[in-house]
Amino acid sequence: MSFYFGTDRAVPPPGTGADGDTDQGRPRLLELDQGINVAPIISTPPTQTGSKTHKRGVSWESVSTLCDAGYQDVDLHHAAPNMPKLAEGDEVPLSVASKEGGNINPALAQDVTASPDVRDMDEKKDISSDSRPYSLTFENAYGRRVVSYGGAFNSSRSSRTIIGYNDGRPDSTVGVPEKVYPQPYRGLRHRLFIVYRRLFSFVFLSNIAALIAIALFPQVNRDWTGTVSVMNLTVAVLVRQDRVVNALYAIFCSVPKSWPVWIRQQSAKIYHLGGVHSGAATAAVVWFIASVVYSIKRRAMASKPVRTETLVMSWTAITLLLAMLIAAYPTLRKRYHNRFELVHRFAGWTALAIFWAQSVYSINGMRDERTQTLGAACLRSPNFWLLLVVSISIVSPWLHLRKVDVRAEVLSDHAVRLHFDYVTPVAGSFTRMSERPLIEWHSFAVIPLLEPTPKQQKGYSVIVSNAGDWTKRQIQQPPTKLWIRGLPTCGVMHIARLFNRLVLVGTGSGIGPLLSFLQARPAPVRLIWSTPDPIETFGEEICKDVVAADPDCIIHDTKLLGRPDLVRMAYQAAVEFEAEAVIIIANEKVTKKVVYGLETRGLAAYGAIWDS
């Protein structure tokens, strides 16, 4: 059965245009696997605006003009024989009827309750010449469906429709199964012991096991505790270094698509590498504390006093390192992110300077002054080389610090698109930008410019949505210059190149990272984008790019429909599209919910983990 637009009069019968000419084009029918016939009028109480009365809803005249203008997916069909006679401009509630004789089916009888447009019915505008989108909203027992028509999506290819659902896909025959495993195993496997925490546990517990072994076996040389601390520090810093991150992504994402899907799905977990960073950093602090305690104890047993400057430097470093660990605790990091950045940056730099001072002081105290210079002794010390690697890794992104030109394109009071032309990064990467380089940095996924345009020959753009003071300022006071640090670095969207078929799910400005892959399109993709009023919020150009990249995409307008069941929608799309994986770009809460909901039903799902 089907949803139909229809009337008893005022609209020509199927196959004819506004002037009665026969239309030999494709049938304009919106098909649903399970549905009902409906009459096409939406009505809500009129609203007063000044001296004019505006009626919420779509009149018969508007529906007629809309259909006659050649929009696809519309069938002018007589919905029910008992529908009243209607004149142009009349508005009546949308009623629901079964196909058999127009009788109301109580199980399905629900009136349509929403329409997004406020039309000035006195002026009787001709919407066929209006570039704004128009929507009709239908609701039945299978969920609510919005079909939006508008000039914004007209192209030589087709007149696209935006389709949204608030309860899965009413036209989908795919059922969503129950979660595979029972609790508590399900929660432990997919929430507590995610790959990030497994990597953290492996690195940290391996170090703790080694420290316990040194404590239990006195014959082991404990002078190496300081060196082990610096080794862990080196690993923690390197795994966050731009070039190292890009190299790791290049290795893991170069697995051939012909390889078994389970290998590629495991390789895609590369974005959890932050677990190595946090595990090694925490272990470095523990080893450093053990090294300081051991040195003080050894000198006390030898009746050798510990110099005051040594104690001051050691305990200052320990205080700074502990402050960094506390500030990096996820709850505190998210709540006080700017303070976390300041502590991480300045406390880290200070602690590194103390490490250098202590290492050089220790090397000088251990060398034979008669046979070895300080420089030669440093070259023979592993601590010297390790700290050199750490220092180069920390300094190198700042060597790429530059203030670059920005072309701002304000999309709405909620979003702005910033265009840069100094480099063209690879799809699936992100960049850092700032107004105050020493204070705060903000990361955004890039949309590479694949083809030159009249305004820009190379570069990329980012979409910034209103999510705080800094982002709000970029929208209200568009910048002309911004500071950029380091190189564009691979992020979670880079793993998309591992799969042959994908479902991409995005909410709001998450369309930015998805567009970087959609436009490159190395594999077939099905897109689900949930956002309020997409054209009004993000502009016609982005919406055109989305539809051009995936003509069969699903765009859910949350302003009309409310929040969708993204787990259900993503699962149905993945099964129908035969996708090997689902990638979601959304806020933390939604991302975790969708990834958990899909993984516990046997699908591979990936999303950011907010570990920085």
Secondary structure as a PSIPRED ss2 file (coil, helix, strand):
# PSIPRED VFORMAT (PSIPRED V4.0)

   1 M C   1.000  0.000  0.000
   2 S E   0.000  0.000  1.000
   3 F E   0.000  0.000  1.000
   4 Y C   1.000  0.000  0.000
   5 F E   0.000  0.000  1.000
   6 G C   1.000  0.000  0.000
   7 T C   1.000  0.000  0.000
   8 D C   1.000  0.000  0.000
   9 R C   1.000  0.000  0.000
  10 A C   1.000  0.000  0.000
  11 V C   1.000  0.000  0.000
  12 P C   1.000  0.000  0.000
  13 P C   1.000  0.000  0.000
  14 P C   1.000  0.000  0.000
  15 G C   1.000  0.000  0.000
  16 T E   0.000  0.000  1.000
  17 G C   1.000  0.000  0.000
  18 A C   1.000  0.000  0.000
  19 D C   1.000  0.000  0.000
  20 G C   1.000  0.000  0.000
  21 D C   1.000  0.000  0.000
  22 T E   0.000  0.000  1.000
  23 D C   1.000  0.000  0.000
  24 Q C   1.000  0.000  0.000
  25 G C   1.000  0.000  0.000
  26 R C   1.000  0.000  0.000
  27 P C   1.000  0.000  0.000
  28 R C   1.000  0.000  0.000
  29 L C   1.000  0.000  0.000
  30 L E   0.000  0.000  1.000
  31 E E   0.000  0.000  1.000
  32 L C   1.000  0.000  0.000
  33 D C   1.000  0.000  0.000
  34 Q C   1.000  0.000  0.000
  35 G C   1.000  0.000  0.000
  36 I C   1.000  0.000  0.000
  37 N E   0.000  0.000  1.000
  38 V E   0.000  0.000  1.000
  39 A C   1.000  0.000  0.000
  40 P C   1.000  0.000  0.000
  41 I C   1.000  0.000  0.000
  42 I E   0.000  0.000  1.000
  43 S E   0.000  0.000  1.000
  44 T C   1.000  0.000  0.000
  45 P C   1.000  0.000  0.000
  46 P C   1.000  0.000  0.000
  47 T E   0.000  0.000  1.000
  48 Q E   0.000  0.000  1.000
  49 T E   0.000  0.000  1.000
  50 G C   1.000  0.000  0.000
  51 S C   1.000  0.000  0.000
  52 K E   0.000  0.000  1.000
  53 T E   0.000  0.000  1.000
  54 H E   0.000  0.000  1.000
  55 K E   0.000  0.000  1.000
  56 R E   0.000  0.000  1.000
  57 G E   0.000  0.000  1.000
  58 V E   0.000  0.000  1.000
  59 S C   1.000  0.000  0.000
  60 W H   0.000  1.000  0.000
  61 E H   0.000  1.000  0.000
  62 S H   0.000  1.000  0.000
  63 V H   0.000  1.000  0.000
  64 S H   0.000  1.000  0.000
  65 T H   0.000  1.000  0.000
  66 L H   0.000  1.000  0.000
  67 C H   0.000  1.000  0.000
  68 D H   0.000  1.000  0.000
  69 A C   1.000  0.000  0.000
  70 G C   1.000  0.000  0.000
  71 Y C   1.000  0.000  0.000
  72 Q C   1.000  0.000  0.000
  73 D C   1.000  0.000  0.000
  74 V C   1.000  0.000  0.000
  75 D C   1.000  0.000  0.000
  76 L E   0.000  0.000  1.000
  77 H C   1.000  0.000  0.000
  78 H C   1.000  0.000  0.000
  79 A C   1.000  0.000  0.000
  80 A C   1.000  0.000  0.000
  81 P C   1.000  0.000  0.000
  82 N C   1.000  0.000  0.000
  83 M C   1.000  0.000  0.000
  84 P C   1.000  0.000  0.000
  85 K C   1.000  0.000  0.000
  86 L C   1.000  0.000  0.000
  87 A C   1.000  0.000  0.000
  88 E C   1.000  0.000  0.000
  89 G C   1.000  0.000  0.000
  90 D C   1.000  0.000  0.000
  91 E C   1.000  0.000  0.000
  92 V C   1.000  0.000  0.000
  93 P C   1.000  0.000  0.000
  94 L C   1.000  0.000  0.000
  95 S C   1.000  0.000  0.000
  96 V E   0.000  0.000  1.000
  97 A E   0.000  0.000  1.000
  98 S C   1.000  0.000  0.000
  99 K C   1.000  0.000  0.000
 100 E C   1.000  0.000  0.000
 101 G C   1.000  0.000  0.000
 102 G C   1.000  0.000  0.000
 103 N C   1.000  0.000  0.000
 104 I C   1.000  0.000  0.000
 105 N C   1.000  0.000  0.000
 106 P C   1.000  0.000  0.000
 107 A C   1.000  0.000  0.000
 108 L C   1.000  0.000  0.000
 109 A C   1.000  0.000  0.000
 110 Q C   1.000  0.000  0.000
 111 D C   1.000  0.000  0.000
 112 V C   1.000  0.000  0.000
 113 T C   1.000  0.000  0.000
 114 A C   1.000  0.000  0.000
 115 S C   1.000  0.000  0.000
 116 P C   1.000  0.000  0.000
 117 D C   1.000  0.000  0.000
 118 V E   0.000  0.000  1.000
 119 R E   0.000  0.000  1.000
 120 D C   1.000  0.000  0.000
 121 M C   1.000  0.000  0.000
 122 D C   1.000  0.000  0.000
 123 E C   1.000  0.000  0.000
 124 K C   1.000  0.000  0.000
 125 K C   1.000  0.000  0.000
 126 D C   1.000  0.000  0.000
 127 I H   0.000  1.000  0.000
 128 S H   0.000  1.000  0.000
 129 S H   0.000  1.000  0.000
 130 D C   1.000  0.000  0.000
 131 S C   1.000  0.000  0.000
 132 R C   1.000  0.000  0.000
 133 P E   0.000  0.000  1.000
 134 Y E   0.000  0.000  1.000
 135 S E   0.000  0.000  1.000
 136 L E   0.000  0.000  1.000
 137 T E   0.000  0.000  1.000
 138 F E   0.000  0.000  1.000
 139 E E   0.000  0.000  1.000
 140 N E   0.000  0.000  1.000
 141 A C   1.000  0.000  0.000
 142 Y C   1.000  0.000  0.000
 143 G E   0.000  0.000  1.000
 144 R E   0.000  0.000  1.000
 145 R E   0.000  0.000  1.000
 146 V E   0.000  0.000  1.000
 147 V E   0.000  0.000  1.000
 148 S E   0.000  0.000  1.000
 149 Y E   0.000  0.000  1.000
 150 G E   0.000  0.000  1.000
 151 G H   0.000  1.000  0.000
 152 A H   0.000  1.000  0.000
 153 F H   0.000  1.000  0.000
 154 N E   0.000  0.000  1.000
 155 S C   1.000  0.000  0.000
 156 S C   1.000  0.000  0.000
 157 R C   1.000  0.000  0.000
 158 S C   1.000  0.000  0.000
 159 S E   0.000  0.000  1.000
 160 R C   1.000  0.000  0.000
 161 T C   1.000  0.000  0.000
 162 I E   0.000  0.000  1.000
 163 I E   0.000  0.000  1.000
 164 G E   0.000  0.000  1.000
 165 Y E   0.000  0.000  1.000
 166 N C   1.000  0.000  0.000
 167 D C   1.000  0.000  0.000
 168 G C   1.000  0.000  0.000
 169 R C   1.000  0.000  0.000
 170 P C   1.000  0.000  0.000
 171 D C   1.000  0.000  0.000
 172 S C   1.000  0.000  0.000
 173 T C   1.000  0.000  0.000
 174 V C   1.000  0.000  0.000
 175 G C   1.000  0.000  0.000
 176 V C   1.000  0.000  0.000
 177 P C   1.000  0.000  0.000
 178 E C   1.000  0.000  0.000
 179 K C   1.000  0.000  0.000
 180 V C   1.000  0.000  0.000
 181 Y C   1.000  0.000  0.000
 182 P C   1.000  0.000  0.000
 183 Q C   1.000  0.000  0.000
 184 P C   1.000  0.000  0.000
 185 Y H   0.000  1.000  0.000
 186 R H   0.000  1.000  0.000
 187 G H   0.000  1.000  0.000
 188 L H   0.000  1.000  0.000
 189 R H   0.000  1.000  0.000
 190 H H   0.000  1.000  0.000
 191 R H   0.000  1.000  0.000
 192 L H   0.000  1.000  0.000
 193 F C   1.000  0.000  0.000
 194 I C   1.000  0.000  0.000
 195 V H   0.000  1.000  0.000
 196 Y H   0.000  1.000  0.000
 197 R H   0.000  1.000  0.000
 198 R H   0.000  1.000  0.000
 199 L H   0.000  1.000  0.000
 200 F H   0.000  1.000  0.000
 201 S H   0.000  1.000  0.000
 202 F H   0.000  1.000  0.000
 203 V H   0.000  1.000  0.000
 204 F H   0.000  1.000  0.000
 205 L H   0.000  1.000  0.000
 206 S H   0.000  1.000  0.000
 207 N H   0.000  1.000  0.000
 208 I H   0.000  1.000  0.000
 209 A H   0.000  1.000  0.000
 210 A H   0.000  1.000  0.000
 211 L H   0.000  1.000  0.000
 212 I H   0.000  1.000  0.000
 213 A H   0.000  1.000  0.000
 214 I H   0.000  1.000  0.000
 215 A H   0.000  1.000  0.000
 216 L H   0.000  1.000  0.000
 217 F C   1.000  0.000  0.000
 218 P C   1.000  0.000  0.000
 219 Q C   1.000  0.000  0.000
 220 V C   1.000  0.000  0.000
 221 N C   1.000  0.000  0.000
 222 R H   0.000  1.000  0.000
 223 D H   0.000  1.000  0.000
 224 W H   0.000  1.000  0.000
 225 T H   0.000  1.000  0.000
 226 G H   0.000  1.000  0.000
 227 T H   0.000  1.000  0.000
 228 V H   0.000  1.000  0.000
 229 S H   0.000  1.000  0.000
 230 V H   0.000  1.000  0.000
 231 M H   0.000  1.000  0.000
 232 N H   0.000  1.000  0.000
 233 L H   0.000  1.000  0.000
 234 T H   0.000  1.000  0.000
 235 V H   0.000  1.000  0.000
 236 A H   0.000  1.000  0.000
 237 V H   0.000  1.000  0.000
 238 L H   0.000  1.000  0.000
 239 V C   1.000  0.000  0.000
 240 R C   1.000  0.000  0.000
 241 Q C   1.000  0.000  0.000
 242 D H   0.000  1.000  0.000
 243 R H   0.000  1.000  0.000
 244 V H   0.000  1.000  0.000
 245 V H   0.000  1.000  0.000
 246 N H   0.000  1.000  0.000
 247 A H   0.000  1.000  0.000
 248 L H   0.000  1.000  0.000
 249 Y H   0.000  1.000  0.000
 250 A H   0.000  1.000  0.000
 251 I H   0.000  1.000  0.000
 252 F H   0.000  1.000  0.000
 253 C C   1.000  0.000  0.000
 254 S C   1.000  0.000  0.000
 255 V C   1.000  0.000  0.000
 256 P C   1.000  0.000  0.000
 257 K C   1.000  0.000  0.000
 258 S C   1.000  0.000  0.000
 259 W C   1.000  0.000  0.000
 260 P C   1.000  0.000  0.000
 261 V H   0.000  1.000  0.000
 262 W H   0.000  1.000  0.000
 263 I H   0.000  1.000  0.000
 264 R H   0.000  1.000  0.000
 265 Q H   0.000  1.000  0.000
 266 Q H   0.000  1.000  0.000
 267 S H   0.000  1.000  0.000
 268 A H   0.000  1.000  0.000
 269 K H   0.000  1.000  0.000
 270 I H   0.000  1.000  0.000
 271 Y H   0.000  1.000  0.000
 272 H H   0.000  1.000  0.000
 273 L C   1.000  0.000  0.000
 274 G H   0.000  1.000  0.000
 275 G H   0.000  1.000  0.000
 276 V H   0.000  1.000  0.000
 277 H H   0.000  1.000  0.000
 278 S H   0.000  1.000  0.000
 279 G H   0.000  1.000  0.000
 280 A H   0.000  1.000  0.000
 281 A H   0.000  1.000  0.000
 282 T H   0.000  1.000  0.000
 283 A H   0.000  1.000  0.000
 284 A H   0.000  1.000  0.000
 285 V H   0.000  1.000  0.000
 286 V H   0.000  1.000  0.000
 287 W H   0.000  1.000  0.000
 288 F H   0.000  1.000  0.000
 289 I H   0.000  1.000  0.000
 290 A H   0.000  1.000  0.000
 291 S H   0.000  1.000  0.000
 292 V H   0.000  1.000  0.000
 293 V H   0.000  1.000  0.000
 294 Y H   0.000  1.000  0.000
 295 S H   0.000  1.000  0.000
 296 I H   0.000  1.000  0.000
 297 K H   0.000  1.000  0.000
 298 R H   0.000  1.000  0.000
 299 R H   0.000  1.000  0.000
 300 A H   0.000  1.000  0.000
 301 M H   0.000  1.000  0.000
 302 A C   1.000  0.000  0.000
 303 S C   1.000  0.000  0.000
 304 K C   1.000  0.000  0.000
 305 P C   1.000  0.000  0.000
 306 V C   1.000  0.000  0.000
 307 R C   1.000  0.000  0.000
 308 T H   0.000  1.000  0.000
 309 E H   0.000  1.000  0.000
 310 T H   0.000  1.000  0.000
 311 L H   0.000  1.000  0.000
 312 V H   0.000  1.000  0.000
 313 M H   0.000  1.000  0.000
 314 S H   0.000  1.000  0.000
 315 W H   0.000  1.000  0.000
 316 T H   0.000  1.000  0.000
 317 A H   0.000  1.000  0.000
 318 I H   0.000  1.000  0.000
 319 T H   0.000  1.000  0.000
 320 L H   0.000  1.000  0.000
 321 L H   0.000  1.000  0.000
 322 L H   0.000  1.000  0.000
 323 A H   0.000  1.000  0.000
 324 M H   0.000  1.000  0.000
 325 L H   0.000  1.000  0.000
 326 I H   0.000  1.000  0.000
 327 A H   0.000  1.000  0.000
 328 A C   1.000  0.000  0.000
 329 Y C   1.000  0.000  0.000
 330 P H   0.000  1.000  0.000
 331 T H   0.000  1.000  0.000
 332 L H   0.000  1.000  0.000
 333 R H   0.000  1.000  0.000
 334 K H   0.000  1.000  0.000
 335 R H   0.000  1.000  0.000
 336 Y C   1.000  0.000  0.000
 337 H H   0.000  1.000  0.000
 338 N H   0.000  1.000  0.000
 339 R H   0.000  1.000  0.000
 340 F H   0.000  1.000  0.000
 341 E H   0.000  1.000  0.000
 342 L H   0.000  1.000  0.000
 343 V H   0.000  1.000  0.000
 344 H H   0.000  1.000  0.000
 345 R H   0.000  1.000  0.000
 346 F H   0.000  1.000  0.000
 347 A H   0.000  1.000  0.000
 348 G H   0.000  1.000  0.000
 349 W H   0.000  1.000  0.000
 350 T H   0.000  1.000  0.000
 351 A H   0.000  1.000  0.000
 352 L H   0.000  1.000  0.000
 353 A H   0.000  1.000  0.000
 354 I H   0.000  1.000  0.000
 355 F H   0.000  1.000  0.000
 356 W H   0.000  1.000  0.000
 357 A H   0.000  1.000  0.000
 358 Q H   0.000  1.000  0.000
 359 S H   0.000  1.000  0.000
 360 V H   0.000  1.000  0.000
 361 Y H   0.000  1.000  0.000
 362 S H   0.000  1.000  0.000
 363 I H   0.000  1.000  0.000
 364 N H   0.000  1.000  0.000
 365 G H   0.000  1.000  0.000
 366 M H   0.000  1.000  0.000
 367 R C   1.000  0.000  0.000
 368 D C   1.000  0.000  0.000
 369 E C   1.000  0.000  0.000
 370 R C   1.000  0.000  0.000
 371 T C   1.000  0.000  0.000
 372 Q C   1.000  0.000  0.000
 373 T C   1.000  0.000  0.000
 374 L H   0.000  1.000  0.000
 375 G H   0.000  1.000  0.000
 376 A H   0.000  1.000  0.000
 377 A H   0.000  1.000  0.000
 378 C H   0.000  1.000  0.000
 379 L H   0.000  1.000  0.000
 380 R C   1.000  0.000  0.000
 381 S C   1.000  0.000  0.000
 382 P H   0.000  1.000  0.000
 383 N H   0.000  1.000  0.000
 384 F H   0.000  1.000  0.000
 385 W H   0.000  1.000  0.000
 386 L H   0.000  1.000  0.000
 387 L H   0.000  1.000  0.000
 388 L H   0.000  1.000  0.000
 389 V H   0.000  1.000  0.000
 390 V H   0.000  1.000  0.000
 391 S H   0.000  1.000  0.000
 392 I H   0.000  1.000  0.000
 393 S H   0.000  1.000  0.000
 394 I H   0.000  1.000  0.000
 395 V H   0.000  1.000  0.000
 396 S H   0.000  1.000  0.000
 397 P H   0.000  1.000  0.000
 398 W H   0.000  1.000  0.000
 399 L H   0.000  1.000  0.000
 400 H C   1.000  0.000  0.000
 401 L C   1.000  0.000  0.000
 402 R E   0.000  0.000  1.000
 403 K E   0.000  0.000  1.000
 404 V E   0.000  0.000  1.000
 405 D E   0.000  0.000  1.000
 406 V C   1.000  0.000  0.000
 407 R E   0.000  0.000  1.000
 408 A E   0.000  0.000  1.000
 409 E E   0.000  0.000  1.000
 410 V E   0.000  0.000  1.000
 411 L C   1.000  0.000  0.000
 412 S C   1.000  0.000  0.000
 413 D C   1.000  0.000  0.000
 414 H C   1.000  0.000  0.000
 415 A E   0.000  0.000  1.000
 416 V E   0.000  0.000  1.000
 417 R E   0.000  0.000  1.000
 418 L E   0.000  0.000  1.000
 419 H E   0.000  0.000  1.000
 420 F E   0.000  0.000  1.000
 421 D C   1.000  0.000  0.000
 422 Y C   1.000  0.000  0.000
 423 V C   1.000  0.000  0.000
 424 T C   1.000  0.000  0.000
 425 P C   1.000  0.000  0.000
 426 V C   1.000  0.000  0.000
 427 A C   1.000  0.000  0.000
 428 G C   1.000  0.000  0.000
 429 S E   0.000  0.000  1.000
 430 F E   0.000  0.000  1.000
 431 T E   0.000  0.000  1.000
 432 R E   0.000  0.000  1.000
 433 M E   0.000  0.000  1.000
 434 S E   0.000  0.000  1.000
 435 E C   1.000  0.000  0.000
 436 R C   1.000  0.000  0.000
 437 P C   1.000  0.000  0.000
 438 L C   1.000  0.000  0.000
 439 I C   1.000  0.000  0.000
 440 E C   1.000  0.000  0.000
 441 W C   1.000  0.000  0.000
 442 H E   0.000  0.000  1.000
 443 S E   0.000  0.000  1.000
 444 F E   0.000  0.000  1.000
 445 A E   0.000  0.000  1.000
 446 V C   1.000  0.000  0.000
 447 I E   0.000  0.000  1.000
 448 P E   0.000  0.000  1.000
 449 L C   1.000  0.000  0.000
 450 L C   1.000  0.000  0.000
 451 E C   1.000  0.000  0.000
 452 P C   1.000  0.000  0.000
 453 T C   1.000  0.000  0.000
 454 P C   1.000  0.000  0.000
 455 K C   1.000  0.000  0.000
 456 Q C   1.000  0.000  0.000
 457 Q C   1.000  0.000  0.000
 458 K C   1.000  0.000  0.000
 459 G C   1.000  0.000  0.000
 460 Y E   0.000  0.000  1.000
 461 S E   0.000  0.000  1.000
 462 V E   0.000  0.000  1.000
 463 I E   0.000  0.000  1.000
 464 V E   0.000  0.000  1.000
 465 S E   0.000  0.000  1.000
 466 N C   1.000  0.000  0.000
 467 A C   1.000  0.000  0.000
 468 G C   1.000  0.000  0.000
 469 D H   0.000  1.000  0.000
 470 W H   0.000  1.000  0.000
 471 T H   0.000  1.000  0.000
 472 K H   0.000  1.000  0.000
 473 R H   0.000  1.000  0.000
 474 Q H   0.000  1.000  0.000
 475 I H   0.000  1.000  0.000
 476 Q H   0.000  1.000  0.000
 477 Q C   1.000  0.000  0.000
 478 P C   1.000  0.000  0.000
 479 P C   1.000  0.000  0.000
 480 T C   1.000  0.000  0.000
 481 K E   0.000  0.000  1.000
 482 L E   0.000  0.000  1.000
 483 W E   0.000  0.000  1.000
 484 I E   0.000  0.000  1.000
 485 R E   0.000  0.000  1.000
 486 G E   0.000  0.000  1.000
 487 L E   0.000  0.000  1.000
 488 P E   0.000  0.000  1.000
 489 T E   0.000  0.000  1.000
 490 C E   0.000  0.000  1.000
 491 G C   1.000  0.000  0.000
 492 V H   0.000  1.000  0.000
 493 M H   0.000  1.000  0.000
 494 H H   0.000  1.000  0.000
 495 I H   0.000  1.000  0.000
 496 A H   0.000  1.000  0.000
 497 R H   0.000  1.000  0.000
 498 L H   0.000  1.000  0.000
 499 F C   1.000  0.000  0.000
 500 N C   1.000  0.000  0.000
 501 R C   1.000  0.000  0.000
 502 L E   0.000  0.000  1.000
 503 V E   0.000  0.000  1.000
 504 L E   0.000  0.000  1.000
 505 V E   0.000  0.000  1.000
 506 G E   0.000  0.000  1.000
 507 T E   0.000  0.000  1.000
 508 G H   0.000  1.000  0.000
 509 S H   0.000  1.000  0.000
 510 G H   0.000  1.000  0.000
 511 I H   0.000  1.000  0.000
 512 G H   0.000  1.000  0.000
 513 P H   0.000  1.000  0.000
 514 L H   0.000  1.000  0.000
 515 L H   0.000  1.000  0.000
 516 S H   0.000  1.000  0.000
 517 F H   0.000  1.000  0.000
 518 L H   0.000  1.000  0.000
 519 Q H   0.000  1.000  0.000
 520 A H   0.000  1.000  0.000
 521 R C   1.000  0.000  0.000
 522 P C   1.000  0.000  0.000
 523 A C   1.000  0.000  0.000
 524 P C   1.000  0.000  0.000
 525 V E   0.000  0.000  1.000
 526 R E   0.000  0.000  1.000
 527 L E   0.000  0.000  1.000
 528 I E   0.000  0.000  1.000
 529 W E   0.000  0.000  1.000
 530 S E   0.000  0.000  1.000
 531 T E   0.000  0.000  1.000
 532 P C   1.000  0.000  0.000
 533 D C   1.000  0.000  0.000
 534 P H   0.000  1.000  0.000
 535 I H   0.000  1.000  0.000
 536 E H   0.000  1.000  0.000
 537 T H   0.000  1.000  0.000
 538 F H   0.000  1.000  0.000
 539 G H   0.000  1.000  0.000
 540 E H   0.000  1.000  0.000
 541 E H   0.000  1.000  0.000
 542 I H   0.000  1.000  0.000
 543 C H   0.000  1.000  0.000
 544 K H   0.000  1.000  0.000
 545 D H   0.000  1.000  0.000
 546 V H   0.000  1.000  0.000
 547 V H   0.000  1.000  0.000
 548 A H   0.000  1.000  0.000
 549 A H   0.000  1.000  0.000
 550 D C   1.000  0.000  0.000
 551 P C   1.000  0.000  0.000
 552 D C   1.000  0.000  0.000
 553 C C   1.000  0.000  0.000
 554 I E   0.000  0.000  1.000
 555 I E   0.000  0.000  1.000
 556 H E   0.000  0.000  1.000
 557 D E   0.000  0.000  1.000
 558 T H   0.000  1.000  0.000
 559 K H   0.000  1.000  0.000
 560 L H   0.000  1.000  0.000
 561 L H   0.000  1.000  0.000
 562 G C   1.000  0.000  0.000
 563 R C   1.000  0.000  0.000
 564 P C   1.000  0.000  0.000
 565 D C   1.000  0.000  0.000
 566 L H   0.000  1.000  0.000
 567 V H   0.000  1.000  0.000
 568 R H   0.000  1.000  0.000
 569 M H   0.000  1.000  0.000
 570 A H   0.000  1.000  0.000
 571 Y H   0.000  1.000  0.000
 572 Q H   0.000  1.000  0.000
 573 A H   0.000  1.000  0.000
 574 A H   0.000  1.000  0.000
 575 V H   0.000  1.000  0.000
 576 E H   0.000  1.000  0.000
 577 F H   0.000  1.000  0.000
 578 E C   1.000  0.000  0.000
 579 A C   1.000  0.000  0.000
 580 E C   1.000  0.000  0.000
 581 A E   0.000  0.000  1.000
 582 V E   0.000  0.000  1.000
 583 I E   0.000  0.000  1.000
 584 I E   0.000  0.000  1.000
 585 I E   0.000  0.000  1.000
 586 A C   1.000  0.000  0.000
 587 N C   1.000  0.000  0.000
 588 E H   0.000  1.000  0.000
 589 K H   0.000  1.000  0.000
 590 V H   0.000  1.000  0.000
 591 T H   0.000  1.000  0.000
 592 K H   0.000  1.000  0.000
 593 K H   0.000  1.000  0.000
 594 V H   0.000  1.000  0.000
 595 V H   0.000  1.000  0.000
 596 Y H   0.000  1.000  0.000
 597 G H   0.000  1.000  0.000
 598 L H   0.000  1.000  0.000
 599 E H   0.000  1.000  0.000
 600 T C   1.000  0.000  0.000
 601 R C   1.000  0.000  0.000
 602 G C   1.000  0.000  0.000
 603 L C   1.000  0.000  0.000
 604 A C   1.000  0.000  0.000
 605 A E   0.000  0.000  1.000
 606 Y E   0.000  0.000  1.000
 607 G E   0.000  0.000  1.000
 608 A C   1.000  0.000  0.000
 609 I C   1.000  0.000  0.000
 610 W C   1.000  0.000  0.000
 611 D C   1.000  0.000  0.000
 612 S C   1.000  0.000  0.000
